[in-house]
Amino acid sequence: MPTLTFQNSVSTVLAICLSAYFLSILSMHFRGPKVPLFGPRNKFELRYLVNWRFFNDAASFLNAGYAKFSDRAWKFARADTDMLVLPPKYVNELRSLSTQIASPTVAHAFNLSGNHTNMNIILKNNLHFRTLQEKLTPNLAKLAQPMQDELDFAINKELPRCDGEWVAIKPYHTILRLVARISARVFLGVPMCRNEEWLEISTEFTENTFVTLVVLRLFPRFMHRIVAFLVPSAWRSRNYIRRAKKLLVPEIRRRKAAMEKDPSAKEKQSNLLSWMMEIASPQESNPYDLAHLEVVISLASIHTSQMNAVHVLYDIAERPEYVQILRDEIEEVIKEDGHFLQWDKNSFYKLKKLDSFMRESQRMNPPTLLSYHRVMQRDHVLQDGTLLPQGAHITMPVNAIQNDPKVTPNPEIFDPMRYYKLRQREGETHLHQFATTEPNILNFGHGKYACPGRFFASLEIKNILVRLIMEYDWKLPDGEGRPENLMAHEFIFPNQDGVLYMKTRPQTAEAGDGGA
């Protein structure tokens, strides 16, 4: 009898799961956008088999879809939703839509499985976006020197001593610590930025959140709550949020009391946390929410800057013939502005060849193959009659678009000076930069909802690369090529186990130590 009862229970659970599966398919079929479906090999193939192929090789999947539908809308079946993929001809039309029609924030929360990765905090308000846009970016000139000071401290703490001999490191992990320390200096200020618990929280929350969402994406939406309950990375992420609140809430209350006692104290605080407190409305000022937002913003900053810096370092090691070109450019700026440890923001802007190298590296190794995400808050008809139905998750295949030969000639060739040469053309000196967006270059989005932290990311990455290029020689292990990227769904990650060898340059070792 117990065996029979168990079998009945299992049968009931399976029946419920299968029913939910077919209901979810029917729902997406009838409510989803009426455009061609790409991906299934035949009309009987389960959407989760299509999703598995997307998980394993999203680049080939999206490139094939873009090649077939380069000028029209199409969709593919992800395990949790249908993704409505639009061509770049709609960029300018979409950028003018208000968030009440097409919401990038709802799309980001959904795309990051916000219910189960602690990311839904961004749906409460747009304080994080406003602070980055209104405070962080306008104050980058003021932040350049503190960033360099923190990088100097971080290099002494995190990099091995390698005078006169080659030492092996894993750049993924080393760069992660450098980025975490610089970001913490800007986001929290001294001394909190050097708190080891915060550095652990900001880096480990990022790692565990991406593990969680990669796993969740393998399952239909109705199973996410169950899967998240079983996945250890989801437990750890929740615990890091609790620890962050325990650590930061007392600091937030201390700063609030200081500001109330002395209003001029606001002017002395040049860090993201204090800026958020300064511009927050009463409804946005909950200390626990502010602490939570600090963790989420750190995730976005660390994830973007670390991956780009590691990719560039791998690409430099693979192409040593460009190292001297980059060093010569840095030396030219040193002659004009003094030692790079005392540079301001404008000095980094002069590094057009390094900027070009960064942008080309990002083109070949983008953080994601999809961007320009929106979730439609109501039905909207585009000028050509295309219906974007309420609830549709729209996106663009940004990597396929920017590697279209009509956009980027000879896209298969890695040309580090590609964008430097474009900026030499009349009237284009301010275009084609790492942090600038274009209708066909959408890694950071485009328009007023483009990533507000991209200028900070560019400055942070350049800070790190200038130090690593000028103070160290780099090489790949003998007989080995560039470490292969790791891919999951549309995300691309630099190889965590990749190894590079570094050695202090004798001619810069003394100058670097003296500038510390």
Secondary structure, DSSP 8 states (H G I E B T S, - for coil): -HHHHHHHHHHHHHHHHHHHHHHHHHHHHHHS--S-EE--SSTTS-HHHHHHHHHH-HHHHHHHHHHHSTTS-EEEE-SSSEEEE--GGGHHHHHTS-TTTEEHHHHHHHHTTHHHHT-GGGGT-SHHHHHIIIIIGGGHHHHHHHHHHHHHHHHHHHS---TTS-EEE-HHHHHHHHHHHHHHHHHH-TTGGG-HHHHHHHHHHHHHHHHHHHHHTTS-GGGHHHHHHH-HHHHHHHHHHHHHHHHHHHHHHHHHHHHHH-TTHHHH--SHHHHHHHH--GGG--HHHHHHHHHHHHHHHHHHHHHHHHHHHHHHHH-GGGHHHHHHHHHHHHHHH--GGG--HHHHHT-HHHHHHHHHHHHHS-SBS-EEEEEESS-EE-TTS-EE-TT-EEEE-HHHHHTSTTTSSSTTS--TTHHHHHTTSTT-TTSS-TT--BTTB-TT--GGGS-TTHHHHHHHHHHHHHHHHHHEEEE--TT--S---EEETTEEE--TT--EEEEE-HHHHHHHHHH-
